[in-house]
Amino acid sequence: MSRESTPPGRVRSVDVAKLADVSRTTVSYVLNGRADVSIPESTRRRVLEAAASLGYRPNMAARALVSGRTRLVSLWMGGTTIRLQSDVMKVLHDRLALDGHELVIKRVSAALPGGDIKTTPHAISDWACDGILAFNIIDDEEEPKSGTPVVRLGVYYHRKGDYVGVDLHDGSCQAYHHLVSRGRRKIAYLVNRWGNREGDTRRDAYFESSAHFGFEPNVLIAERATKEAARKVVTATLAAGKQFDAIIAFSDEMAIGAYRAVLDAGLKVPDDVALIGCDGIDDLEYMDPPISSVVQPTEQMCTMAWDFMKNRLEDPAIADQQAVLQANLVIRGSSL
């Protein structure tokens, strides 16, 4: 195909159809990612090549007027670690793209200097979106007022409407019990100020497990859930002479910060201090030794949330769709 075929002025779908020698309907099916229509791979490739050759860009406004859909879905990002947010964005972006939708990112909460979380009331994308995927949003004020469908996902979510929750409790208990089985008796919990509250499943599991074994709780509180803040508080704790032989961290990023602080103090992981994080980011596999983690089922969570959204868009009257997934402990060298 050649650019010599390009007609003057704005390229339209009919121009793509002419160059690809297919119907305009076929062009629409291919460019909209219609998975429910059977189109030969050779035809699909020809349409995509024609569109690329002509520099075709769909008129989103016109498409929305005709279909009543923008094919845009907003992802509301709540308070959580940056690396986990990145993983969630990537998985959702890829899943939506397969179905011809685009993801619009909206950060609706942010960490304050004191470690608390501030939410932006009634935050919504500047573009009208077909639906909202609300990741780790727990503020009732974030309920959209426009009737836009919402699917909640993550560790923090309201148990109403459509949601895919993640339960960290059992995985966190597994982490504590694993450390005890390895002979650890002075197990500390490393957490940021915001996460150190009753009702957080990681914290609850830590205190329940401490009581179960009759061990004294030891909570190390950082200002934020970052590597830098975690390194700072662990360094200060070790410098003060306080003792622990294991750390369970609120997040993987905090676990990495703790890892650095332990090495800075001239200690070894896991010989002197065993270490377990939480989230399941792949960075942990590249540490020496690799760091154990309570792994969230991120891909399964995102895929299920998007399936729930598609179902809701197809039929707004269906019953609430609700699921809770379990996190699981992955044991690596840092806790052996």
SVG drawing of the C-alpha trace seen along z (x, -y; Angstrom):
<svg xmlns="http://www.w3.org/2000/svg" viewBox="-32 -19 61 43">
<polyline fill="none" stroke="black" stroke-width="0.4" points="0.0,0.0 1.3,-3.4 0.7,-7.0 0.0,-7.9 -3.5,-6.5 -4.2,-9.0 -7.1,-11.3 -6.8,-15.1 -8.3,-16.4 -9.4,-14.5 -9.1,-10.7 -12.4,-8.9 -13.3,-5.3 -14.7,-5.1 -11.2,-5.9 -9.7,-3.1 -12.4,-0.7 -11.6,-1.6 -7.9,-1.1 -8.3,2.2 -11.0,3.3 -13.5,4.1 -16.8,2.7 -17.0,-0.3 -18.7,2.0 -15.7,4.3 -13.5,1.3 -15.7,0.3 -15.5,3.8 -11.7,4.0 -10.9,0.5 -13.4,0.8 -11.8,4.1 -15.1,6.0 -14.4,9.4 -17.9,10.7 -17.5,10.5 -15.5,13.1 -13.1,11.4 -10.3,13.3 -6.8,12.4 -5.7,11.4 -8.6,9.0 -8.0,7.5 -4.3,7.0 -5.2,5.4 -7.5,2.9 -5.0,2.0 -2.3,1.5 -4.6,-0.7 -5.5,-2.8 -1.8,-3.2 -0.9,-4.0 -3.5,-6.8 -2.8,-8.1 -6.5,-7.5 -7.6,-8.8 -11.2,-8.1 -13.5,-11.0 -14.1,-10.3 -16.8,-12.9 -18.8,-11.7 -18.5,-8.1 -19.8,-9.0 -22.7,-10.9 -23.8,-7.9 -23.1,-5.2 -23.7,-7.0 -20.3,-5.6 -16.9,-7.3 -15.1,-4.0 -13.1,-5.7 -12.9,-4.2 -11.5,-6.2 -9.2,-4.6 -9.4,-6.3 -6.2,-5.7 -6.4,-5.8 -3.7,-5.8 -1.2,-2.9 2.4,-2.4 3.5,-3.8 4.9,-0.6 1.7,1.3 -0.2,-1.5 2.0,-1.1 1.3,2.7 -2.5,2.1 -2.4,-0.6 -0.5,1.6 -2.7,4.7 -5.9,2.6 -4.5,0.7 -3.7,3.9 -7.1,5.6 -9.1,2.5 -7.1,2.1 -8.0,5.7 -11.6,4.6 -11.1,1.3 -11.3,-0.9 -8.9,-3.5 -7.9,-4.1 -8.0,-7.6 -6.0,-7.9 -7.3,-10.1 -5.4,-10.3 -8.1,-11.1 -6.0,-10.9 -2.5,-11.8 -0.2,-11.5 0.1,-14.5 3.4,-15.4 2.2,-13.9 1.5,-10.6 -2.3,-11.0 -4.3,-10.6 -6.2,-13.5 -9.0,-12.7 -10.3,-15.1 -14.1,-15.2 -16.2,-14.3 -13.1,-13.9 -13.8,-12.8 -12.0,-12.9 -12.5,-15.9 -13.7,-13.6 -17.1,-11.9 -16.3,-8.2 -18.4,-5.1 -17.4,-3.7 -15.1,-4.1 -12.7,-1.5 -12.0,-2.7 -8.7,-1.2 -8.2,-1.4 -10.9,-4.1 -12.5,-4.0 -14.0,-7.5 -17.8,-7.7 -17.4,-11.2 -15.8,-9.6 -19.1,-8.2 -19.9,-9.7 -23.1,-11.6 -23.7,-11.1 -24.9,-7.5 -21.7,-6.4 -21.1,-2.6 -18.4,-1.9 -16.5,1.2 -14.3,1.1 -11.1,3.1 -8.2,3.5 -7.6,4.0 -9.6,0.9 -13.2,0.9 -16.8,0.5 -18.7,3.7 -21.6,2.5 -22.3,2.5 -19.8,4.2 -16.3,5.0 -13.3,7.2 -11.7,7.1 -8.3,8.5 -8.1,10.0 -4.6,9.8 -5.4,11.3 -4.7,15.0 -1.6,14.2 -0.3,12.0 -1.0,14.6 0.9,17.1 3.9,14.7 4.0,14.5 3.6,18.2 6.3,18.9 8.7,16.7 7.9,18.4 8.5,21.8 12.0,20.5 12.8,19.8 12.0,16.0 10.7,14.7 11.1,10.9 9.0,10.1 8.5,6.4 5.8,4.8 6.9,2.0 4.1,-0.3 3.3,-3.9 1.2,-6.1 -1.9,-5.8 -1.8,-2.0 -1.3,-1.6 -5.0,-1.5 -7.5,1.0 -9.3,2.6 -6.3,2.8 -6.1,6.6 -2.2,6.6 -2.1,4.9 -4.9,7.0 -3.2,10.2 0.0,9.1 -1.6,8.3 -3.7,11.5 -0.6,13.6 1.4,11.9 -1.3,12.7 -1.6,16.3 2.1,17.0 2.3,14.8 4.9,12.5 5.1,8.8 4.1,6.6 6.7,4.3 5.4,1.7 7.9,-0.5 6.0,-3.5 7.3,-5.4 5.9,-8.6 5.1,-7.2 4.9,-3.9 8.1,-4.6 11.6,-3.0 13.2,-6.2 10.9,-6.5 11.2,-2.8 15.0,-2.9 15.0,-5.9 12.9,-4.4 14.6,-1.0 18.0,-2.7 17.0,-4.8 15.5,-1.8 18.7,0.3 20.9,-2.7 18.9,-3.0 19.8,0.6 16.2,2.0 16.1,5.7 14.2,7.6 15.1,10.7 12.4,10.4 10.3,7.7 7.0,8.0 6.5,4.9 3.3,3.1 4.4,3.0 7.2,4.4 8.6,0.9 8.9,0.6 10.5,4.0 13.2,2.8 13.9,-0.2 14.2,2.1 16.5,4.4 18.8,1.4 18.8,0.3 19.7,3.8 22.7,3.9 23.7,0.4 23.9,1.5 26.3,4.3 23.7,7.0 22.7,9.8 19.4,10.8 18.1,13.3 20.9,14.4 20.3,11.5 17.0,10.2 14.4,12.1 12.2,10.0 8.8,10.3 7.0,7.6 3.5,7.3 2.1,6.7 4.1,8.9 6.0,6.5 8.7,8.2 11.5,6.0 11.8,8.3 13.0,11.2 16.1,9.2 17.4,8.6 20.1,10.7 18.6,12.6 15.2,12.3 12.6,11.0 9.6,13.0 6.2,11.3 2.4,11.6 1.5,11.5 -1.7,9.8 -3.4,11.4 -3.1,8.2 -3.7,9.7 -6.7,11.7 -8.2,8.8 -7.8,6.4 -9.2,8.9 -12.2,9.7 -12.9,6.0 -12.9,5.2 -15.2,8.2 -17.6,6.9 -17.5,3.5 -18.2,4.9 -21.1,6.9 -22.5,3.7 -22.2,1.7 -23.9,4.4 -26.8,4.7 -27.1,2.0 -29.9,3.9 -27.9,7.1 -27.4,8.1 -24.4,6.8 -21.2,8.6 -18.9,9.2 -15.8,11.2 -13.0,11.4 -9.6,12.8 -7.0,14.1 -3.3,13.0 -0.8,15.7 2.7,15.9 5.6,16.5 8.6,17.6 12.1,16.5 15.6,16.4 15.0,13.3 12.9,15.3 14.6,18.7"/>
</svg>
